[in-house]
Amino acid sequence: MQITKEKKIEMLRSMLLSRQFEDKLTELCKIEGKIPGMMILCTGQEAVGSGVCAALAPEDIIISNHRSHNHLLARGADPNALMAEIYGKRTGCNKGKSGTLHLAVPEVNALCTTTVVGGGPPIAVGTAFAQQYRKEESVTVCFFGDGAADEGSFHEALNLASLWRLPVIFVCENNLYAGAQRYEEHTKVKDIADRAIAYAMPGEVVDGNDVTAVYRAACKAREIAVSEKGPTLIECKTYRCHGHGEADLQLYQPKDEIAAWVEKCPIDKLRDEALSEGLISNDAYEEMNRKMNEIVENAVRFAEESPFPSPEEALEDVFVSSRIS
Ligand SMILES: Cc1ncc(C[n+]2csc(CCOP(=O)(O)OP(=O)(O)O)c2C)c(N)n1
């Protein structure tokens, strides 16, 4: 499958925005009192969200987890509203009620990010069921980690999704760690993708630091899902270059292991490819970098100038009126 120049540039831009957004957060969360709550980042894992989201149609749904910023930005979330939400401000995409860990951006069909490990797959089964029931030509993507793939909810979700041939793509972001536990300490199988066999669905291992490989796998899975053949499990092998959260000193991650994976940066990989294929010039790449930096700086300014919600606003948006159609 040929990937167009425009698509490669789109994915490069998407990964760069995510990296710059999170590098800024790394800086900001070290300033006491600046940002409330934990800071969980996906630095180095950008190819997963950016590759998968580049394969989606606007009506597709994504369900994400605690490591969500890249997924949401790649899906098209407004960086200003996202940054303001992380700051807990009223102008945030969830009016300051979510902070970084419970983000939802319904305008781009990013319906929820759940911090309950393994909470995403059953929710994705629900949204995919609705898509199938309404005869929509859309799919649900569920992003989760290798730790989540050991939860019972993951297995129940895959079973039902397969049984009902639901249009869902399960994307396991295997970054080799679940909290402080290394992969081999919590999982026996070499490849999580092998678990697809138990549920009679396709399973594929992909280099999660190669955005074009991720994109290809997601396009194939989407095609299977919309042609009513059911779900796919994609395992993206990648690496958590930062700690579980930014306060984690990574004492349990070997330094040479981190360094080796930093070398496999997905952004550098696509940039080098794009330069050697003549898709972009050095100057154009630097300009893109500068532009992403400007977007992030503007988002920080927007967030800092925005007001906090008043205490009374905590009681708003608690209930929604619903209608079954
Ligand atoms: C049900 C549940 N158990 C434990 C936790 C605490 N916890 C938060 S993140 C995490 C690790 C998750 O690892 P993984 O699914 O591999 O995702 P990653 O953090 O590596 O992206 C744990 C154990 C939780 N939030 N929910």
The ligand as a Tripos MOL2 file, in Angstrom:
@<TRIPOS>MOLECULE
LIG
   26    27     1     0     0
SMALL
NO_CHARGES

@<TRIPOS>ATOM
      1 C1         -7.9520   -1.3580   37.6130 C.3       1 LIG1
      2 C2         -6.7110   -0.5640   37.9160 C.ar      1 LIG1
      3 N1         -5.6730   -1.1680   38.5130 N.ar      1 LIG1
      4 C3         -4.5570   -0.4760   38.8080 C.ar      1 LIG1
      5 C4         -4.4590    0.8640   38.4990 C.ar      1 LIG1
      6 C5         -3.1770    1.6450   38.7960 C.3       1 LIG1
      7 N2         -2.4390    1.8560   37.5400 N.ar      1 LIG1
      8 C6         -2.5670    3.0050   36.8460 C.ar      1 LIG1
      9 S1         -1.7130    2.9650   35.4150 S.2       1 LIG1
     10 C7         -1.1210    1.4260   35.7210 C.ar      1 LIG1
     11 C8         -0.2010    0.7370   34.7460 C.3       1 LIG1
     12 C9         -0.8710    0.4780   33.4630 C.3       1 LIG1
     13 O1          0.0310   -0.1000   32.5680 O.3       1 LIG1
     14 P1         -0.3360   -0.2720   31.0450 P.3       1 LIG1
     15 O2         -1.7260   -0.7470   30.8840 O.co2     1 LIG1
     16 O3          0.7330   -1.1040   30.4370 O.co2     1 LIG1
     17 O4         -0.2860    1.2050   30.4640 O.3       1 LIG1
     18 P2          0.9320    2.2320   30.4380 P.3       1 LIG1
     19 O5          0.8490    2.9900   31.7260 O.co2     1 LIG1
     20 O6          2.1860    1.4650   30.3050 O.co2     1 LIG1
     21 O7          0.6710    3.1020   29.2720 O.co2     1 LIG1
     22 C10        -1.6170    0.9400   36.9360 C.ar      1 LIG1
     23 C11        -1.3070   -0.3850   37.4750 C.3       1 LIG1
     24 C12        -5.5770    1.4630   37.8750 C.ar      1 LIG1
     25 N3         -5.5690    2.7550   37.5260 N.pl3     1 LIG1
     26 N4         -6.6790    0.7310   37.5650 N.ar      1 LIG1
@<TRIPOS>BOND
     1     1     2 1
     2     2     3 ar
     3     2    26 ar
     4     3     4 ar
     5     4     5 ar
     6     5     6 1
     7     5    24 ar
     8     6     7 1
     9     7     8 ar
    10     7    22 ar
    11     8     9 ar
    12     9    10 ar
    13    10    11 1
    14    10    22 ar
    15    11    12 1
    16    12    13 1
    17    13    14 1
    18    14    15 2
    19    14    16 1
    20    14    17 1
    21    17    18 1
    22    18    19 2
    23    18    20 1
    24    18    21 1
    25    22    23 1
    26    24    25 1
    27    24    26 ar
@<TRIPOS>SUBSTRUCTURE
     1 LIG1         1 GROUP 0 **** ****
